[in-house]
Amino acid sequence: MCRSIKTLRPPALPEEATEEDMRAAALQYVRKVSGFRAPAAHNQEVFDRAVDEITTATMKLLDGLEIRGAAARH
């Protein structure tokens, strides 16, 4: 399990997650799944593409979530 990946949605993260936060989580996920902290040169492109795609998917997920009661907290 990726224990270093933190929850990026409110209220776990009080402010809105940044693209940098999402990219860092995506990088940790790809590192964990691939088993590589830093890929060899011949795997760099696919590694980077996976990080980009997971970052995009994370943005879509967080943009689409409806957090009940969130308006009451602001």
Biotite code that builds the C-alpha atoms (Angstrom):
import biotite.structure as struc

atoms = struc.array([
    struc.Atom([0.000, 0.000, 0.000], chain_id="A", res_id=1, res_name="MET", atom_name="CA", element="C"),
    struc.Atom([1.194, 3.537, -0.753], chain_id="A", res_id=2, res_name="CYS", atom_name="CA", element="C"),
    struc.Atom([1.302, 4.905, 2.745], chain_id="A", res_id=3, res_name="ARG", atom_name="CA", element="C"),
    struc.Atom([3.098, 8.096, 1.742], chain_id="A", res_id=4, res_name="SER", atom_name="CA", element="C"),
    struc.Atom([0.231, 9.189, -0.512], chain_id="A", res_id=5, res_name="ILE", atom_name="CA", element="C"),
    struc.Atom([-1.983, 11.557, 1.446], chain_id="A", res_id=6, res_name="LYS", atom_name="CA", element="C"),
    struc.Atom([-5.687, 12.215, 0.993], chain_id="A", res_id=7, res_name="THR", atom_name="CA", element="C"),
    struc.Atom([-6.099, 15.254, -1.239], chain_id="A", res_id=8, res_name="LEU", atom_name="CA", element="C"),
    struc.Atom([-9.777, 16.108, -0.763], chain_id="A", res_id=9, res_name="ARG", atom_name="CA", element="C"),
    struc.Atom([-11.284, 18.268, 1.951], chain_id="A", res_id=10, res_name="PRO", atom_name="CA", element="C"),
    struc.Atom([-11.531, 18.015, 4.886], chain_id="A", res_id=11, res_name="PRO", atom_name="CA", element="C"),
    struc.Atom([-8.366, 15.867, 5.005], chain_id="A", res_id=12, res_name="ALA", atom_name="CA", element="C"),
    struc.Atom([-6.549, 18.630, 3.131], chain_id="A", res_id=13, res_name="LEU", atom_name="CA", element="C"),
    struc.Atom([-7.961, 21.949, 4.350], chain_id="A", res_id=14, res_name="PRO", atom_name="CA", element="C"),
    struc.Atom([-6.990, 23.928, 1.251], chain_id="A", res_id=15, res_name="GLU", atom_name="CA", element="C"),
    struc.Atom([-7.591, 22.869, -2.347], chain_id="A", res_id=16, res_name="GLU", atom_name="CA", element="C"),
    struc.Atom([-5.021, 20.376, -3.616], chain_id="A", res_id=17, res_name="ALA", atom_name="CA", element="C"),
    struc.Atom([-2.576, 21.850, -6.099], chain_id="A", res_id=18, res_name="THR", atom_name="CA", element="C"),
    struc.Atom([-1.400, 20.240, -9.319], chain_id="A", res_id=19, res_name="GLU", atom_name="CA", element="C"),
    struc.Atom([1.940, 19.751, -7.553], chain_id="A", res_id=20, res_name="GLU", atom_name="CA", element="C"),
    struc.Atom([0.183, 17.805, -4.759], chain_id="A", res_id=21, res_name="ASP", atom_name="CA", element="C"),
    struc.Atom([-1.576, 15.620, -7.334], chain_id="A", res_id=22, res_name="MET", atom_name="CA", element="C"),
    struc.Atom([1.617, 15.017, -9.321], chain_id="A", res_id=23, res_name="ARG", atom_name="CA", element="C"),
    struc.Atom([3.514, 14.048, -6.162], chain_id="A", res_id=24, res_name="ALA", atom_name="CA", element="C"),
    struc.Atom([0.806, 11.500, -5.299], chain_id="A", res_id=25, res_name="ALA", atom_name="CA", element="C"),
    struc.Atom([0.870, 10.153, -8.873], chain_id="A", res_id=26, res_name="ALA", atom_name="CA", element="C"),
    struc.Atom([4.654, 9.814, -8.750], chain_id="A", res_id=27, res_name="LEU", atom_name="CA", element="C"),
    struc.Atom([4.485, 7.882, -5.473], chain_id="A", res_id=28, res_name="GLN", atom_name="CA", element="C"),
    struc.Atom([1.840, 5.585, -6.948], chain_id="A", res_id=29, res_name="TYR", atom_name="CA", element="C"),
    struc.Atom([3.872, 4.882, -10.105], chain_id="A", res_id=30, res_name="VAL", atom_name="CA", element="C"),
    struc.Atom([7.011, 4.265, -8.036], chain_id="A", res_id=31, res_name="ARG", atom_name="CA", element="C"),
    struc.Atom([5.164, 1.799, -5.828], chain_id="A", res_id=32, res_name="LYS", atom_name="CA", element="C"),
    struc.Atom([3.435, -0.060, -8.655], chain_id="A", res_id=33, res_name="VAL", atom_name="CA", element="C"),
    struc.Atom([6.521, -0.229, -10.884], chain_id="A", res_id=34, res_name="SER", atom_name="CA", element="C"),
    struc.Atom([8.962, -1.003, -8.099], chain_id="A", res_id=35, res_name="GLY", atom_name="CA", element="C"),
    struc.Atom([11.335, 1.697, -9.387], chain_id="A", res_id=36, res_name="PHE", atom_name="CA", element="C"),
    struc.Atom([12.234, 4.857, -7.508], chain_id="A", res_id=37, res_name="ARG", atom_name="CA", element="C"),
    struc.Atom([13.894, 6.147, -10.672], chain_id="A", res_id=38, res_name="ALA", atom_name="CA", element="C"),
    struc.Atom([13.423, 4.146, -13.871], chain_id="A", res_id=39, res_name="PRO", atom_name="CA", element="C"),
    struc.Atom([16.210, 3.195, -16.250], chain_id="A", res_id=40, res_name="ALA", atom_name="CA", element="C"),
    struc.Atom([16.537, 5.387, -19.336], chain_id="A", res_id=41, res_name="ALA", atom_name="CA", element="C"),
    struc.Atom([14.693, 2.845, -21.498], chain_id="A", res_id=42, res_name="HIS", atom_name="CA", element="C"),
    struc.Atom([11.674, 3.006, -19.130], chain_id="A", res_id=43, res_name="ASN", atom_name="CA", element="C"),
    struc.Atom([11.678, 6.768, -18.495], chain_id="A", res_id=44, res_name="GLN", atom_name="CA", element="C"),
    struc.Atom([9.132, 7.669, -21.186], chain_id="A", res_id=45, res_name="GLU", atom_name="CA", element="C"),
    struc.Atom([6.519, 5.142, -20.081], chain_id="A", res_id=46, res_name="VAL", atom_name="CA", element="C"),
    struc.Atom([7.147, 6.018, -16.420], chain_id="A", res_id=47, res_name="PHE", atom_name="CA", element="C"),
    struc.Atom([6.656, 9.757, -17.090], chain_id="A", res_id=48, res_name="ASP", atom_name="CA", element="C"),
    struc.Atom([3.572, 9.107, -19.217], chain_id="A", res_id=49, res_name="ARG", atom_name="CA", element="C"),
    struc.Atom([2.020, 7.081, -16.404], chain_id="A", res_id=50, res_name="ALA", atom_name="CA", element="C"),
    struc.Atom([2.662, 9.899, -13.916], chain_id="A", res_id=51, res_name="VAL", atom_name="CA", element="C"),
    struc.Atom([1.051, 12.394, -16.326], chain_id="A", res_id=52, res_name="ASP", atom_name="CA", element="C"),
    struc.Atom([-2.010, 10.196, -16.904], chain_id="A", res_id=53, res_name="GLU", atom_name="CA", element="C"),
    struc.Atom([-2.511, 9.503, -13.213], chain_id="A", res_id=54, res_name="ILE", atom_name="CA", element="C"),
    struc.Atom([-2.134, 13.209, -12.415], chain_id="A", res_id=55, res_name="THR", atom_name="CA", element="C"),
    struc.Atom([-4.841, 14.001, -14.991], chain_id="A", res_id=56, res_name="THR", atom_name="CA", element="C"),
    struc.Atom([-7.112, 11.265, -13.643], chain_id="A", res_id=57, res_name="ALA", atom_name="CA", element="C"),
    struc.Atom([-6.617, 12.610, -10.108], chain_id="A", res_id=58, res_name="THR", atom_name="CA", element="C"),
    struc.Atom([-7.571, 16.127, -11.223], chain_id="A", res_id=59, res_name="MET", atom_name="CA", element="C"),
    struc.Atom([-10.740, 14.780, -12.857], chain_id="A", res_id=60, res_name="LYS", atom_name="CA", element="C"),
    struc.Atom([-11.587, 12.743, -9.771], chain_id="A", res_id=61, res_name="LEU", atom_name="CA", element="C"),
    struc.Atom([-11.169, 15.638, -7.355], chain_id="A", res_id=62, res_name="LEU", atom_name="CA", element="C"),
    struc.Atom([-13.030, 18.033, -9.668], chain_id="A", res_id=63, res_name="ASP", atom_name="CA", element="C"),
    struc.Atom([-15.942, 15.602, -9.907], chain_id="A", res_id=64, res_name="GLY", atom_name="CA", element="C"),
    struc.Atom([-16.300, 14.681, -6.245], chain_id="A", res_id=65, res_name="LEU", atom_name="CA", element="C"),
    struc.Atom([-19.223, 16.097, -4.341], chain_id="A", res_id=66, res_name="GLU", atom_name="CA", element="C"),
    struc.Atom([-18.206, 16.506, -0.727], chain_id="A", res_id=67, res_name="ILE", atom_name="CA", element="C"),
    struc.Atom([-21.350, 16.628, 1.372], chain_id="A", res_id=68, res_name="ARG", atom_name="CA", element="C"),
    struc.Atom([-21.327, 19.309, 4.020], chain_id="A", res_id=69, res_name="GLY", atom_name="CA", element="C"),
    struc.Atom([-18.303, 21.027, 2.493], chain_id="A", res_id=70, res_name="ALA", atom_name="CA", element="C"),
    struc.Atom([-20.212, 24.281, 1.920], chain_id="A", res_id=71, res_name="ALA", atom_name="CA", element="C"),
    struc.Atom([-21.180, 24.376, 5.579], chain_id="A", res_id=72, res_name="ALA", atom_name="CA", element="C"),
    struc.Atom([-17.533, 24.372, 6.614], chain_id="A", res_id=73, res_name="ARG", atom_name="CA", element="C"),
    struc.Atom([-16.587, 27.470, 4.636], chain_id="A", res_id=74, res_name="HIS", atom_name="CA", element="C"),
])
